Amino acid sequence: MWGMIATWRMAVEGITRGAEMLKESGDAGDAIEAAIRQVEDFPYYKSVGYGGLPNEEMEVEMDAAYMDGSTLDIGAVAAIRDFANPVSIARRLSREKVNSMLVAEGAEKFAHKEGFERKNMLTDRAKAHYRKRVKEMAAQAAAEELKPYSGHDTVGMACLDGMGKMAAATSTSGLFMKKKGRVGDSPISGSGFYADSRKGAASATGLGEDLMKGCISYEAVRLMGEGIHPQEACETAVNRLDRELRERRGEAGDISIIAMNPKGEWGAATNIEGFSFAVVTEELEPTVYLVTREEKGRCTYEKASEEWMEHYMKTRMAPIEE
Ligand code: ASP
């Protein structure tokens, strides 16, 4: 059995590409890297790679990670600028025994030395989003509804290949209007991602500052390691963290997670409305599902309709009214 599951609708073209490789006995690491690169390269996804939304200083600073579930190798970059495919740099770093997580200039220096493709990741479209948000923030300055950080989303994936190897990877430009140097959960092992070929792989998206409080990806993998189905593992991990945060802090940020186990069974859970994910297995063509959170944090999902898919693309590509 092979398969891939990923956060958000934006991942479906990527996992389709990954599935082509897995079908041909491809390696989980190669497939997940190719799949994430596809999302990084598409300019209309405004929270990952090229076209990603900038920080407060109008710079696109990206976080990415890669984990090999068989060797437990981890590589990650954080706050890296001006490189086309952060996930590939993260994967390259995962082969280093030390210095396998690099940030900012250190990461850029390494990527340059290794010959990774340089690219100005700030598109005109992302600049327009920035200018629009600055105006909105000024207009709302007095209102309590000020939300400089809305407009994020990470592509996070879990992958199983036909040889039983699992991998996890992430890529994001992080929170829109974040402070320069801010690092989210996505490059942090156990929070944004985790993979263990014996137990399963998982990845998270949402408010990094809160996801890190529960090491949520590790928690989902740990639960799968106890024989719990990925769906239940995801729901338990999300609901426990959501409850703890509400009890102790009075509120919880967005928490969403996807997971797959070594049998190719999968699951997804969220504490928000509007979470979507994409999945493909040997038995299931690439499919986008929309998640509904029911009572007691049970999560159900239904296949996204044609209309929904069309509307999604239209809104992603619509001109930005500033
Ligand atoms: N988790 C990401 C971050 O905090 C953003 C997201 O997934 O929406 O950087």
Boltz pocket constraint, residues with backbone or C-beta under 6 A from the ligand:
constraints:
  - pocket:
      binder: B
      contacts: [[A, 152], [A, 153], [A, 154], [A, 172], [A, 173], [A, 174], [A, 175], [A, 183], [A, 184], [A, 185], [A, 186], [A, 204], [A, 205], [A, 206], [A, 207], [A, 208], [A, 209], [A, 211]]
      max_distance: 6.0
